[in-house]
Amino acid sequence: MRRMVTVLAAVASLTGCELLGSGGDADSGTATPTPTPTVSESPIAAPSPTGAQHVAEETELYLFEYAWPEAAGKQPELAALLDQRMDHTKEQLVRESTAARASARQDGFPYNKHSYSADWKVVTELPGWLSLSSQVATYSGGAHGMYGVDALLWNKVDKTAMSGIDLFTSPADLEKAVHDRFCDQLNKQREKKRGEPIAADSTDEFDKCPGIDELVVLVGSSNRKVFNRLTFYAGPYVAGPYVEGAYEVDLPVDAAVLATVKPEYQGFFAARN
């Protein structure tokens, strides 16, 4: 169960920009507002002239929403990529919803409408980079829906999509560089939610410090000149039970992190005091 949100985010390839990549930085909450959605059963419309996109479509089978901000729409290749992802995700939702309704009818059960939503926001924008995060929420007829986060780093020069982890020599190197700081901050958040400290010798699954392969990594900036902050997102079941919700840890870039940045990207990073 702890890997469910990681899988959810991968299929899409807390809340919005205020949650992800905020941490009190100057670029907190700077995402460009998306237009008011239009709800219909017609095919998804082309992106709006502003570059922003927000589509909402509801039928008897499903509810589908997908949005991205103006900053993403201004990058034609990125907008095309997001448009492809949107179409692919909707097609998958239609297939799964159709099969689920047929199965429910065959078994004599009511069908609960499936849903999928993804709302991309700007984490930060540098001269050559655009860092985005997306709040993803799904419902497929169970006791409750699931939610998570997807991340995308756009290289404006090469016009390619990357993940934040691609900037580092390896996931293992980055994990080693941030492990102690990340786990310490995570346990402080757990203690606040649970009302008691985490025992150092605990063997409980939800007391362990998750590995970086279970987290979503976002790169952020306080000055919009260089990357100097990392955000680590642990969705439901990753660092605690569903009832605790997601965890999010913001860490400033330090010397240990800088040492793990690939040589070709060193110039885009700086330690934050």
Secondary structure as UniProt FT lines:
FT   TURN            2..3
FT   HELIX           4..12
FT   HELIX           16..19
FT   TURN            20..21
FT   TURN            23..24
FT   TURN            26..29
FT   STRAND          38..40
FT   TURN            49..50
FT   STRAND          53..58
FT   STRAND          62..68
FT   HELIX           70..73
FT   HELIX           76..107
FT   STRAND          114..126
FT   TURN            127..128
FT   STRAND          129..139
FT   STRAND          146..155
FT   TURN            156..159
FT   STRAND          160..162
FT   HELIX           164..167
FT   HELIX           171..194
FT   TURN            200..201
FT   HELIX           205..207
FT   HELIX           212..214
FT   STRAND          216..220
FT   STRAND          229..234
FT   TURN            236..238
FT   HELIX           242..244
FT   STRAND          247..252
FT   HELIX           255..258
FT   TURN            259..260
FT   HELIX           263..268
//
